[in-house]
Amino acid sequence: MARLSEGLIMCGITGFVDFESDLRLHRATIEAMTETMALRGPDDGGTWIAPHAALGHRRLAVIDPAGGAQPMVRGNAVLVYSGEVYNFRELRRELTAKGHRFTTNSDTEVVAIAYLEWGEDFVNRLNGMFGFAIWDTEKEQLLLVRDRVGVKPVYYYPTKHGIAFGSEPKAILANPAVPRKVNPDGFSSFLMLQANMSGQTLFDGMYELQPGEYLRVSRNGIDKRRYWRLEARPHEDDLETTVAKVRSLMEDIVERQLVSDVPLGMLLSGGVDSSLLTALAAQVNGDDVLHSFSIDFVGYSDSFNAAADGLRTTDDGPFIQQVVDYVGCLHKSVAVDTHGLSDRDVRREVLASWDLPNHLGDMDVSLYLLFRAVREYCTVAISGEGADEVFGGYPWVHDDKVLDIPIYPWMAFQVLRGTPGPFSLFSSDVIERTGMMERLGGMYAEGLAEVPRLDGESPRDARMREVNYLDLTRFMRALLDRKDRMSMALGLEVRVPFCDHRLIEYMFNVPWSMKSRNGVGKWLLREAAGDLLPESVLQRPKSAFPATLDTGYDEMLRKGLKSIVDNGDDEPIRPFINPEAAQQIIDGTDSAGGGTWNRLRTESVLRANAWIKEYQVDMSPLS
């Protein structure tokens, strides 16, 4: 049956530190920064100001509205916190045994008191998804922390005498001291649709705190440290024990993440990932009704073609119904059409959710529409994001030709299919100024250099460890960011059980021969789920998040591109694109045709153009 959440919170945080100014004179600035986080935290808000630090918080309340109010002050710690610590009950018992007393039921208070007890090392004790800031009034020091996997975002902007930070760029941009100038290095990462592992964003001087990192800000400057990274260890469990361990971990993770006293639902695609979570949730719920949700494009089943893009092998619909019947949940299918995907207000809201031109084309717009519908019923949703990275489900990890190409495997997968890169509509001058081609190889080499190695590992297992590492630390980033932005913009909390660091650490060291057997991807996960799902769902091949098949959507994109080409000076992205390549798409003579991957080229131009306009970005560094 459902359990009380006791104060688990999803929110937006922000603030700034300046050691040479009296920030009590800048209340209007922290209030403006805080207000930008209202969509992430629609239920409540607050600020805290001292001479050299100002903190702001917006709250999406789950329980204990008064006791969980923030910013929270405990001793010398002032905390603004977003996320969930799933082991906060255990930590609370341990801290109580040490003599600490709690006045609320919130995990926020546990985080604050854990800092008082253990100092900075307390971050290693936290299990969850979080981004938070602690101002130590005695040390006059700020600690800025992001969870191990990067489920929750944290951005920061170093200033002459301190720092500004926020859950999203918009909070930092509300500070008048922060300019809006493009960074060529950040733009290069956008062109490749890849996370910049230096943390540099498209806004010059603004950075994203990396997963598993924290920042310490004091009068001595900014000190960044990594508190968690994947490690290579021998896997000593036999196959039977490994399957049992995976099952045990999943049961524990799902039970922890189902804690909620607000309406909760499952995001169900009919794949083995989300289906397993739904089945485990149904077991925990007992007689309580479990709600599930899926997306459906109008006319999708009638137009479905498994060979269209190599990513979607089967239609979701029949498998979703089999899981619903088998598990007994109450299901709602959310219908999306081209009109909704093309709606200007919706697309503007999606851009505002990102603050950056980052995108996965119609797949992030449709996710936004799905979440908007889910939010009418639920405040919390459980998602299967991360299973393909953890268990080896993507098609490129099963293709030796792909793995022989010395670039990111998902890029090599596209190259072998003849798909143009997402940057192919931009001019050669832009590609040269951003150093994109050099960065492409450099980013791959940097990723390989990070991979932890295991002595005596076979060449095959060593190569698959590399690919697994890149999937977990690079490819998954964009999907987690998309899920966070699209959900939190609507006040919906999405939890991702497969991103529990304990599961990731364990699976990272399981040999490839256990993860994939007889050519079956995610074999280990399927085996662990064996008695919980219909056989047809257990054997279903990987099928990606659906994308619209309506050619009307492609026509909308062509019209948008034509407007940019035709209007010239009125469209700020116009000087940076390749007009001949754009004209081929407009005319329908482009040899690459349509499909999800090819749409990304046009979407990149349209989103970048809208971003420059909406955020009034100075593009002169690329001119």
C-alpha positions as CSV (number, residue, x, y, z in Angstrom):
1,M,0.0,0.0,0.0
2,A,1.1,3.6,-0.5
3,R,3.3,5.1,2.2
4,L,3.6,8.7,3.4
5,S,6.4,10.7,1.9
6,E,7.2,12.6,5.0
7,G,8.4,15.7,3.2
8,L,10.2,14.7,0.0
9,I,10.4,17.8,-2.1
10,M,10.9,18.9,-5.7
11,C,11.8,22.6,-6.1
12,G,13.9,25.3,-7.7
13,I,16.9,26.9,-5.9
14,T,18.9,30.0,-6.6
15,G,21.1,32.6,-5.0
16,F,24.3,34.6,-5.2
17,V,27.3,35.3,-3.1
18,D,29.4,38.5,-3.1
19,F,32.2,39.1,-0.6
20,E,32.6,42.8,-1.4
21,S,29.0,43.9,-1.3
22,D,26.2,44.1,1.2
23,L,23.5,41.9,-0.4
24,R,20.9,43.2,2.0
25,L,20.7,46.1,-0.4
26,H,19.9,43.7,-3.3
27,R,16.7,42.1,-2.1
28,A,15.0,42.9,-5.4
29,T,17.6,40.9,-7.2
30,I,17.2,37.7,-5.2
31,E,13.4,38.0,-5.3
32,A,13.6,38.3,-9.1
33,M,15.9,35.3,-9.4
34,T,13.6,33.3,-7.1
35,E,10.5,34.1,-9.0
36,T,12.0,32.6,-12.2
37,M,11.8,29.2,-10.4
38,A,8.0,29.5,-9.8
39,L,7.1,26.8,-12.3
40,R,9.5,24.3,-10.6
41,G,8.0,25.2,-7.3
42,P,4.5,26.5,-7.6
43,D,3.4,26.0,-4.0
44,D,5.5,28.3,-2.0
45,G,8.6,30.5,-2.0
46,G,11.1,32.2,0.3
47,T,14.4,34.1,0.5
48,W,17.1,34.5,3.0
49,I,19.6,37.4,3.0
50,A,22.9,38.1,4.8
51,P,25.6,40.7,4.1
52,H,27.4,38.4,1.7
53,A,24.9,35.7,0.7
54,A,21.3,35.7,-0.7
55,L,19.4,32.4,-1.1
56,G,16.0,31.8,-2.8
57,H,13.7,28.8,-3.0
58,R,10.5,27.8,-4.8
59,R,8.7,24.7,-3.5
60,L,6.6,21.9,-5.0
61,A,5.2,20.6,-1.7
62,V,4.5,17.0,-1.1
63,I,3.8,17.1,2.7
64,D,4.5,19.2,5.8
65,P,4.1,22.6,4.1
66,A,5.0,24.6,7.2
67,G,7.8,22.4,8.5
68,G,9.5,22.0,5.1
69,A,9.6,25.7,4.3
70,Q,12.8,27.0,2.8
71,P,15.4,28.5,3.0
72,M,15.9,26.3,6.1
73,V,18.2,27.4,8.9
74,R,19.7,24.8,11.3
75,G,22.6,25.9,13.4
76,N,25.2,27.6,11.1
77,A,23.7,26.0,8.0
78,V,21.3,27.8,5.7
79,L,19.9,25.4,3.1
80,V,18.0,25.6,-0.2
81,Y,17.3,22.2,-1.5
82,S,15.7,20.5,-4.5
83,G,15.2,16.8,-4.8
84,E,14.8,13.7,-2.8
85,V,17.1,11.7,-0.5
86,Y,15.5,8.3,-0.5
87,N,17.5,7.0,2.6
88,F,16.6,10.0,4.8
89,R,14.8,7.8,7.3
90,E,18.0,5.8,8.0
91,L,20.1,9.0,8.2
92,R,17.5,10.6,10.5
93,R,17.7,7.6,12.9
94,E,21.5,7.7,12.9
95,L,21.6,11.4,13.6
96,T,19.0,11.1,16.3
97,A,21.2,8.5,18.0
98,K,24.0,11.1,17.9
99,G,21.8,13.5,19.9
100,H,20.3,15.6,17.1
101,R,16.6,16.6,17.4
102,F,14.3,17.2,14.5
103,T,11.3,19.6,14.4
104,T,10.0,18.6,10.9
105,N,9.3,15.4,8.9
106,S,11.2,16.7,5.9
107,D,14.3,15.2,4.2
108,T,15.4,18.8,3.9
109,E,16.1,19.0,7.6
110,V,18.0,15.7,7.5
111,V,20.3,17.1,4.8
112,A,20.9,20.3,6.9
113,I,21.7,18.4,10.1
114,A,23.8,15.8,8.2
115,Y,26.0,18.7,7.1
116,L,26.3,19.9,10.7
117,E,27.3,16.4,11.9
118,W,29.6,15.2,9.1
119,G,30.7,18.3,7.2
120,E,31.3,18.1,3.5
121,D,31.7,14.3,3.6
122,F,27.9,14.0,4.2
123,V,27.3,14.0,0.5
124,N,28.7,10.5,0.3
125,R,25.9,9.2,2.6
126,L,23.0,10.5,0.4
127,N,21.0,8.3,-1.9
128,G,18.8,10.2,-4.2
129,M,18.5,12.9,-6.8
130,F,19.3,16.4,-5.7
131,G,20.8,19.8,-6.3
132,F,21.3,22.1,-3.2
133,A,23.2,24.9,-1.7
134,I,24.3,25.4,1.9
135,W,25.6,28.7,3.2
136,D,27.7,28.2,6.3
137,T,27.3,31.4,8.4
138,E,30.4,30.7,10.6
139,K,32.8,29.9,7.7
140,E,31.1,32.4,5.3
141,Q,31.3,29.6,2.7
142,L,28.8,28.3,0.1
143,L,28.6,24.6,-0.7
144,L,26.9,23.8,-4.0
145,V,26.1,20.1,-4.7
146,R,24.7,17.9,-7.5
147,D,23.7,14.3,-7.3
148,R,25.9,11.5,-8.6
149,V,24.2,10.8,-11.9
150,G,22.9,14.3,-12.7
151,V,19.2,13.8,-12.4
152,K,18.7,17.3,-10.9
153,P,20.4,20.3,-12.5
154,V,22.6,23.0,-11.0
155,Y,24.1,25.9,-12.9
156,Y,26.5,28.6,-11.7
157,Y,28.2,31.8,-12.9
158,P,31.5,32.9,-11.2
159,T,31.6,36.6,-10.6
160,K,34.5,38.9,-9.6
161,H,33.8,38.5,-5.9
162,G,31.6,35.4,-5.7
163,I,29.1,33.4,-7.6
164,A,25.5,33.2,-8.8
165,F,23.7,29.9,-9.1
166,G,20.3,28.3,-9.9
167,S,18.5,25.2,-10.9
168,E,18.1,26.6,-14.4
169,P,19.9,29.3,-16.3
170,K,16.9,31.6,-16.1
171,A,17.5,32.2,-12.4
172,I,21.1,33.3,-13.0
173,L,20.1,35.5,-16.0
174,A,17.7,37.4,-13.7
175,N,20.7,38.8,-12.0
176,P,21.6,42.1,-13.8
177,A,25.3,41.4,-13.4
178,V,25.1,38.4,-15.8
179,P,25.5,39.1,-19.5
180,R,23.9,37.1,-22.3
181,K,26.7,36.4,-24.7
182,V,27.2,33.2,-26.6
183,N,30.2,31.0,-25.9
184,P,31.7,29.4,-29.0
185,D,32.8,26.3,-27.1
186,G,29.3,25.9,-25.7
187,F,27.8,26.4,-29.2
188,S,30.0,23.6,-30.5
189,S,28.5,21.2,-28.0
190,F,25.0,22.3,-29.1
191,L,25.8,21.7,-32.7
192,M,26.7,18.1,-31.8
193,L,23.8,17.8,-29.4
194,Q,26.3,16.6,-26.7
195,A,26.9,17.7,-23.1
196,N,30.0,19.9,-22.7
197,M,32.0,18.0,-20.1
198,S,33.8,21.1,-19.0
199,G,30.4,22.3,-17.8
200,Q,30.5,25.4,-20.2
201,T,27.0,26.3,-21.4
202,L,26.0,28.3,-24.4
203,F,26.0,31.4,-22.2
204,D,29.5,32.7,-21.9
205,G,30.8,32.3,-18.3
206,M,27.9,30.2,-17.2
207,Y,28.6,26.6,-16.2
208,E,26.7,23.5,-15.3
209,L,27.9,21.6,-12.2
210,Q,28.7,18.1,-13.4
211,P,27.2,14.9,-11.9
212,G,28.9,13.8,-8.7
213,E,30.5,17.2,-8.2
214,Y,30.4,19.9,-5.5
215,L,31.7,23.5,-5.4
216,R,33.0,25.3,-2.4
217,V,32.9,29.1,-2.6
218,S,34.8,31.2,-0.1
219,R,36.9,34.3,0.1
220,N,39.7,32.2,-1.2
221,G,37.8,31.6,-4.5
222,I,36.0,28.6,-6.0
223,D,37.1,25.1,-5.4
224,K,35.4,22.3,-7.4
225,R,35.7,18.7,-6.4
226,R,34.3,15.3,-7.5
227,Y,32.9,13.2,-4.7
228,W,31.7,10.2,-6.8
229,R,32.8,8.5,-10.0
230,L,32.4,5.0,-11.4
231,E,35.1,2.5,-10.4
232,A,36.1,-0.8,-12.0
233,R,36.0,-3.8,-9.7
234,P,36.0,-7.6,-10.3
235,H,32.5,-9.1,-10.5
236,E,32.6,-12.1,-8.2
237,D,28.9,-13.1,-8.3
238,D,27.8,-16.0,-10.5
239,L,25.0,-15.6,-13.0
240,E,22.2,-16.8,-10.7
241,T,23.4,-14.6,-7.9
242,T,23.7,-11.6,-10.3
243,V,20.1,-12.0,-11.5
244,A,18.9,-12.3,-7.9
245,K,21.0,-9.2,-6.9
246,V,19.5,-7.1,-9.7
247,R,16.0,-8.2,-8.7
248,S,16.6,-7.4,-5.1
249,L,18.0,-3.9,-5.9
250,M,15.1,-3.1,-8.1
251,E,12.6,-4.1,-5.5
252,D,14.3,-2.0,-2.9
253,I,14.7,1.0,-5.2
254,V,11.1,0.9,-6.4
255,E,9.7,0.6,-2.8
256,R,11.8,3.6,-1.7
257,Q,10.7,5.7,-4.7
258,L,7.0,4.9,-4.4
259,V,6.9,6.9,-1.1
260,S,4.3,9.6,-1.7
261,D,1.1,10.9,-0.2
262,V,0.2,12.9,-3.3
263,P,-1.1,11.2,-6.5
264,L,1.5,9.1,-8.2
265,G,1.5,7.4,-11.6
266,M,3.7,5.2,-13.8
267,L,5.0,6.3,-17.2
268,L,4.3,3.1,-19.2
269,S,5.7,2.5,-22.7
270,G,5.2,-1.3,-23.0
271,G,8.9,-1.9,-23.0
272,V,10.6,-4.2,-20.4
273,D,11.9,-1.2,-18.4
274,S,8.8,0.7,-17.6
275,S,6.8,-2.5,-17.5
276,L,9.0,-4.0,-14.8
277,L,8.7,-0.8,-12.7
278,T,4.9,-0.9,-13.1
279,A,4.8,-4.5,-12.1
280,L,7.0,-3.9,-9.0
281,A,4.9,-0.8,-8.1
282,A,1.7,-2.9,-8.3
283,Q,3.2,-5.4,-5.8
284,V,4.1,-2.6,-3.4
285,N,0.7,-0.9,-3.8
286,G,-1.3,-4.1,-3.0
287,D,-5.0,-3.3,-3.2
288,D,-4.5,0.4,-4.0
289,V,-5.2,1.4,-7.6
290,L,-2.1,2.1,-9.6
291,H,-2.4,4.7,-12.4
292,S,-0.3,4.5,-15.6
293,F,0.1,6.8,-18.6
294,S,1.4,6.6,-22.1
295,I,1.7,8.8,-25.2
296,D,0.0,8.0,-28.4
297,F,0.3,10.0,-31.7
298,V,-2.9,10.4,-33.7
299,G,-2.7,7.9,-36.6
300,Y,0.6,6.4,-35.3
301,S,-0.5,2.8,-35.3
302,D,-1.9,3.0,-38.8
303,S,1.3,4.6,-40.2
304,F,3.9,2.6,-38.1
305,N,6.9,1.3,-40.1
306,A,9.5,-0.6,-38.1
307,A,12.2,0.1,-40.7
308,A,11.7,3.9,-40.8
309,D,14.6,5.0,-38.6
310,G,16.1,1.9,-37.0
311,L,15.1,3.0,-33.5
312,R,11.5,1.9,-33.2
313,T,11.0,-1.8,-33.9
314,T,7.4,-2.3,-32.7
315,D,4.3,-0.2,-31.9
316,D,3.9,0.5,-28.2
317,G,0.1,0.2,-28.1
318,P,-0.4,-3.6,-28.0
319,F,2.3,-4.2,-25.4
320,I,1.0,-1.4,-23.1
321,Q,-2.4,-3.1,-23.1
322,Q,-0.8,-6.5,-22.3
323,V,0.9,-5.0,-19.3
324,V,-2.2,-3.1,-18.1
325,D,-4.2,-6.4,-18.3
326,Y,-1.5,-8.4,-16.6
327,V,-0.8,-6.0,-13.8
328,G,-4.2,-4.6,-13.4
329,C,-3.4,-0.8,-13.4
330,L,-5.8,2.0,-14.4
331,H,-4.3,3.3,-17.7
332,K,-4.7,6.5,-19.6
333,S,-3.3,7.1,-23.2
334,V,-2.6,10.7,-24.0
335,A,-3.2,11.5,-27.6
336,V,-0.9,14.0,-29.3
337,D,-1.4,15.4,-32.8
338,T,0.6,17.7,-35.2
339,H,-1.5,20.7,-34.2
340,G,-0.3,20.3,-30.6
341,L,3.3,19.7,-31.6
342,S,3.3,22.8,-33.8
343,D,1.5,25.1,-31.4
344,R,3.7,28.3,-31.0
345,D,2.8,28.8,-27.4
346,V,3.7,25.2,-26.6
347,R,7.0,25.4,-28.4
348,R,7.8,28.7,-26.6
349,E,7.0,27.0,-23.3
350,V,9.4,24.2,-24.2
351,L,12.2,26.6,-25.0
352,A,11.6,28.5,-21.8
353,S,11.8,25.2,-19.9
354,W,15.3,24.6,-21.4
355,D,16.6,28.2,-21.4
356,L,19.0,26.8,-24.0
357,P,18.4,25.6,-27.6
358,N,19.0,22.0,-26.4
359,H,16.4,19.7,-27.8
360,L,15.5,16.3,-29.1
361,G,13.1,17.7,-31.7
362,D,9.5,16.7,-31.5
363,M,10.4,14.2,-28.8
364,D,10.8,16.9,-26.2
365,V,7.7,18.8,-27.3
366,S,5.6,15.6,-27.2
367,L,7.0,14.7,-23.8
368,Y,6.0,18.2,-22.5
369,L,2.5,17.5,-23.8
370,L,2.4,14.1,-22.1
371,F,3.5,15.6,-18.8
372,R,1.0,18.4,-19.1
373,A,-1.8,15.7,-19.3
374,V,-0.3,13.6,-16.5
375,R,-0.1,16.6,-14.2
376,E,-3.9,16.8,-14.3
377,Y,-3.9,13.5,-12.4
378,C,-0.6,13.2,-10.6
379,T,2.1,15.2,-8.9
380,V,4.7,12.4,-9.1
381,A,5.5,10.0,-11.9
382,I,7.9,7.0,-12.2
383,S,9.9,6.7,-15.4
384,G,12.1,3.9,-16.9
385,E,14.8,6.4,-18.0
386,G,18.3,5.0,-17.7
387,A,17.7,1.3,-18.2
388,D,19.2,1.1,-21.7
389,E,22.4,2.8,-20.4
390,V,22.6,0.6,-17.3
391,F,21.7,-2.7,-18.9
392,G,23.0,-2.3,-22.5
393,G,19.8,-1.8,-24.6
394,Y,20.8,0.5,-27.4
395,P,21.3,-0.8,-30.9
396,W,24.8,0.6,-31.2
397,V,26.1,-1.5,-28.4
398,H,25.2,-4.7,-30.4
399,D,26.8,-3.6,-33.7
400,D,30.5,-4.4,-34.1
401,K,30.8,-2.1,-37.2
402,V,29.6,0.8,-35.1
403,L,32.0,0.0,-32.3
404,D,34.9,0.1,-34.6
405,I,34.4,3.7,-35.5
406,P,36.4,6.1,-33.2
407,I,33.6,8.5,-32.3
408,Y,30.7,8.3,-29.9
409,P,28.8,5.1,-30.7
410,W,25.4,6.8,-31.1
411,M,27.1,9.1,-33.7
412,A,28.7,6.2,-35.4
413,F,25.3,4.5,-35.6
414,Q,24.0,7.5,-37.5
415,V,27.0,7.7,-39.8
416,L,26.6,4.1,-40.9
417,R,22.9,4.8,-41.7
418,G,23.9,7.8,-43.9
419,T,22.3,10.3,-41.6
420,P,23.6,13.9,-41.8
421,G,24.9,15.3,-38.5
422,P,22.6,17.7,-36.6
423,F,25.1,20.5,-37.4
424,S,24.8,20.0,-41.2
425,L,22.6,23.1,-41.8
426,F,25.1,25.4,-40.2
427,S,27.8,27.2,-42.2
428,S,31.4,26.0,-42.5
429,D,32.4,29.3,-40.9
430,V,30.5,28.5,-37.7
431,I,31.8,25.0,-37.6
432,E,35.4,26.3,-38.1
433,R,35.0,29.1,-35.5
434,T,33.6,26.7,-32.9
435,G,36.3,24.1,-33.6
436,M,33.6,21.6,-33.7
437,M,35.3,18.9,-35.8
438,E,38.4,19.0,-33.6
439,R,36.2,18.9,-30.5
440,L,34.3,15.9,-31.8
441,G,37.4,13.6,-31.7
442,G,38.7,15.3,-28.6
443,M,35.5,14.7,-26.6
444,Y,35.6,11.1,-27.5
445,A,39.2,10.7,-26.6
446,E,38.6,12.5,-23.3
447,G,35.7,10.1,-22.5
448,L,37.9,7.1,-23.2
449,A,40.6,8.5,-21.0
450,E,38.2,8.7,-18.1
451,V,37.1,5.0,-18.3
452,P,38.2,3.0,-15.2
453,R,40.1,-0.1,-16.2
454,L,40.2,-3.6,-14.8
455,D,43.4,-5.6,-15.0
456,G,43.0,-8.9,-16.8
457,E,39.7,-8.0,-18.4
458,S,39.1,-9.5,-21.9
459,P,39.4,-7.1,-24.9
460,R,35.6,-7.6,-25.5
461,D,34.6,-6.8,-22.0
462,A,37.0,-3.8,-21.9
463,R,35.5,-2.4,-25.0
464,M,32.0,-2.9,-23.8
465,R,33.0,-1.2,-20.5
466,E,34.1,1.8,-22.6
467,V,30.8,2.0,-24.4
468,N,28.8,1.5,-21.2
469,Y,30.7,4.4,-19.6
470,L,30.1,6.7,-22.5
471,D,26.4,5.9,-22.5
472,L,26.1,6.5,-18.8
473,T,28.1,9.7,-18.6
474,R,27.4,11.3,-22.0
475,F,24.3,10.0,-23.8
476,M,22.1,9.7,-20.7
477,R,22.8,13.3,-19.8
478,A,20.6,14.7,-22.5
479,L,17.7,12.4,-21.7
480,L,17.8,13.2,-18.0
481,D,17.9,16.9,-18.7
482,R,15.0,16.6,-21.1
483,K,12.9,14.7,-18.5
484,D,13.7,17.2,-15.7
485,R,13.0,20.3,-17.8
486,M,9.8,19.1,-19.4
487,S,8.4,17.8,-16.1
488,M,9.4,20.5,-13.7
489,A,8.1,23.2,-16.0
490,L,4.7,21.8,-15.2
491,G,5.2,21.1,-11.5
492,L,5.5,17.4,-12.0
493,E,8.1,15.4,-10.2
494,V,9.6,12.5,-12.2
495,R,11.6,9.8,-10.4
496,V,14.0,7.5,-12.3
497,P,14.7,4.3,-10.4
498,F,17.2,2.9,-12.9
499,C,19.5,5.9,-12.0
500,D,20.0,4.8,-8.4
501,H,23.8,4.9,-8.0
502,R,23.9,1.5,-6.3
503,L,22.4,-0.2,-9.3
504,I,24.7,1.7,-11.7
505,E,27.8,0.8,-9.7
506,Y,26.8,-2.9,-9.6
507,M,25.9,-3.2,-13.2
508,F,28.9,-1.3,-14.4
509,N,31.1,-4.2,-13.3
510,V,28.9,-7.0,-14.6
511,P,30.6,-8.7,-17.6
512,W,29.0,-8.1,-21.0
513,S,28.4,-11.8,-21.3
514,M,25.9,-11.6,-18.5
515,K,24.2,-8.4,-19.7
516,S,23.7,-9.7,-23.3
517,R,23.2,-13.4,-24.1
518,N,22.4,-14.9,-27.5
519,G,22.3,-11.4,-29.0
520,V,19.5,-10.3,-26.6
521,G,20.0,-6.8,-25.3
522,K,19.2,-6.2,-21.6
523,W,19.1,-10.0,-21.1
524,L,19.9,-9.6,-17.4
525,L,17.0,-7.2,-16.8
526,R,14.6,-9.5,-18.6
527,E,15.7,-12.4,-16.6
528,A,15.3,-10.5,-13.3
529,A,11.7,-9.6,-14.4
530,G,10.9,-13.1,-15.6
531,D,7.9,-13.8,-13.3
532,L,6.4,-10.4,-13.3
533,L,5.5,-9.7,-17.0
534,P,3.9,-11.4,-20.0
535,E,6.4,-13.3,-22.1
536,S,5.7,-11.1,-25.1
537,V,6.8,-8.0,-23.2
538,L,9.9,-9.8,-21.8
539,Q,11.0,-10.6,-25.3
540,R,10.1,-7.3,-26.9
541,P,13.1,-5.7,-28.7
542,K,14.2,-2.2,-27.8
543,S,11.9,0.5,-29.2
544,A,12.7,4.2,-28.6
545,F,10.3,6.9,-27.4
546,P,7.9,7.4,-30.2
547,A,8.0,10.3,-32.6
548,T,5.2,11.5,-34.8
549,L,4.9,10.0,-38.3
550,D,2.7,12.7,-39.6
551,T,4.3,14.4,-42.6
552,G,2.4,17.5,-41.7
553,Y,4.9,18.0,-38.9
554,D,7.8,17.9,-41.4
555,E,6.0,20.5,-43.5
556,M,5.7,22.8,-40.5
557,L,9.5,22.5,-40.0
558,R,10.1,23.3,-43.7
559,K,7.9,26.4,-43.5
560,G,9.8,27.6,-40.4
561,L,13.1,27.1,-42.2
562,K,11.8,28.9,-45.3
563,S,10.8,31.9,-43.2
564,I,14.4,32.1,-41.8
565,V,15.9,31.9,-45.2
566,D,13.5,34.4,-46.8
567,N,13.4,37.0,-44.0
568,G,17.2,37.4,-43.8
569,D,18.1,40.3,-41.4
570,D,14.9,39.7,-39.3
571,E,16.1,36.2,-38.3
572,P,19.2,36.2,-36.1
573,I,20.4,32.7,-36.9
574,R,20.3,33.5,-40.7
575,P,24.0,34.5,-40.9
576,F,25.1,31.3,-39.3
577,I,23.4,28.7,-41.6
578,N,24.2,27.1,-44.9
579,P,21.5,28.6,-47.2
580,E,22.1,26.0,-50.0
581,A,21.6,23.0,-47.6
582,A,18.6,24.7,-46.1
583,Q,17.1,25.4,-49.5
584,Q,17.3,21.7,-50.4
585,I,15.2,20.8,-47.3
586,I,12.7,23.6,-48.2
587,D,12.4,22.3,-51.8
588,G,12.2,18.7,-50.8
589,T,15.3,17.8,-52.8
590,D,17.5,16.9,-49.8
591,S,18.7,13.3,-50.3
592,A,18.5,12.4,-46.6
593,G,14.7,12.6,-46.5
594,G,12.7,12.8,-43.3
595,G,12.8,10.7,-40.1
596,T,13.6,11.4,-36.5
597,W,17.4,11.9,-37.0
598,N,17.1,14.1,-40.0
599,R,14.5,16.3,-38.4
600,L,17.1,17.3,-35.8
601,R,19.0,19.4,-38.3
602,T,16.0,21.6,-39.0
603,E,14.9,21.6,-35.4
604,S,18.4,22.8,-34.4
605,V,18.1,25.9,-36.6
606,L,14.6,26.7,-35.5
607,R,15.3,26.3,-31.8
608,A,18.6,28.3,-32.0
609,N,16.8,31.1,-33.8
610,A,14.0,31.2,-31.2
611,W,16.6,31.1,-28.4
612,I,18.5,34.0,-29.7
613,K,15.4,36.1,-30.1
614,E,13.8,35.1,-26.8
615,Y,16.9,35.5,-24.7
616,Q,18.4,38.4,-26.6
617,V,21.7,36.6,-26.9
618,D,24.8,38.5,-28.2
619,M,26.1,36.3,-31.0
620,S,29.1,38.5,-31.9
621,P,31.7,35.9,-30.7
622,L,30.6,33.8,-33.6
623,S,30.6,36.6,-36.2
